[in-house]
Amino acid sequence: MEDNRTLTGISKYLFPHYFKFIGLVLALAGAIFSYIRFGLGIKPDFLDTKVFAIHAVYFKTSYFTHISNNISEEIAGVFLLAGLFFIAFSKEKTESPHYWLLRLKALLIAVYLNTAIVFLAFIFIYGMSFAAVMVINLFGLLVFYNIAYFVLLYLNKRNSLPASIL
């Protein structure tokens, strides 16, 4: 039997359950912004602004300066990353010590999948396509984790989780 103090101690690292909804909204907004920016190739003019850059390379290399930039890519990335993060690390309505085992297994599955994709990308993808895979890879770990965790959670709630996964 798990000690409730252990659950309370570990659960303090998770966001409250309502952050899952906030995460869904942010991830959806990030996905929509990503599609508009990268799928449709649209860079709205009203997002052209001056931003502070620690390091930027365009026609010249700049350090610790303000540059002109269209922030559509940054908005898409921040919304998507924050959303996936909130979804991944929000408590369930009823948190259980057993869920920590599911979270750990989901993390292992995600790391294996993400590593396999990077490994294959190193071997088979080159040039700017490789850079695109690496950018997508920034979100891959959280995407794979969320998918694996919710599949494990679903199977666990149906009591149909194979013994080999436990």
C-alpha positions, -999 to +999 in steps of 0.1 A: +000+000+000+014+034-010+019+060+017-003+091+011+027+112+022+046+099-009+017+109-032+013+143-016+051+149-018+053+139-055+020+155-065+032+189-055+053+189-087+021+187-109-001+215-120-037+216-107-061+196-129-076+228-145-043+234-162-051+204-185-079+225-200-056+256-203-031+233-220-056+220-245-066+256-254-029+267-258-019+235-277-049+240-301-040+276-306-004+267-312-014+241-337-036+265-356-009+292-355+016+266-368-007+256-397-013+292-406+024+301-405+040+269-419+011+251-437-003+282-455+029+303-454+012+333-439+031+359-418+006+385-407+020+420-410+006+431-376+030+406-360+061+425-374+077+441-343+110+449-327+123+422-303+153+418-281+177+392-294+205+376-274+218+362-307+205+366-343+219+357-377+203+372-407+225+393-431+249+398-402+254+383-368+240+404-339+243+400-301+223+416-274+204+439-296+169+448-309+159+434-343+128+435-365+110+402-366+077+387-374+068+368-342+043+344-357+067+315-354+075+323-318+038+326-309+031+292-325+060+276-307+054+291-273+016+283-274+022+247-286+050+240-261+032+255-231+000+237-240+017+203-243+036+209-211+005+218-191-014+188-205+015+165-196+021+177-161-014+184-148-030+163-121-058+140-129-092+147-112-084+120-088-047+115-085-035+080-076+000+068-067-004+042-095-006+070-120+030+078-112+040+044-125+020+051-157+037+085-160+071+069-157+063+043-183+049+069-207+081+089-202+102+059-211+081+052-242+084+088-253+122+089-248+126+057-268+104+069-297+119+104-297+154+090-297+146+065-325+133+094-347+164+115-341+186+085-348+168+078-381+169+115-390+207+115-386+210+086-410+184+094-436+176+132-436+199+159-447+202+197-451+174+220-442+150+190-439+171+178-410+168+212-394+130+210-398+130+176-382+150+189-352+125+218-348+096+194-348+116+172-324+114+200-298+078+191-294+081+153-300+089+142-265+059+159-250+036+147-279+048+111-275+046+114-237+010+127-238-001+100-262+015+072-243+003+084-209-033+088-220-033+054-238-019+038-206-044+057-184-073+046-207-062+010-206-057+011-169-092+025-163-106-002-185-085-027-165-072-040-198-036-030-193-014-060-203+005-074-174+037-070-194+033-032-194+030-032-156 
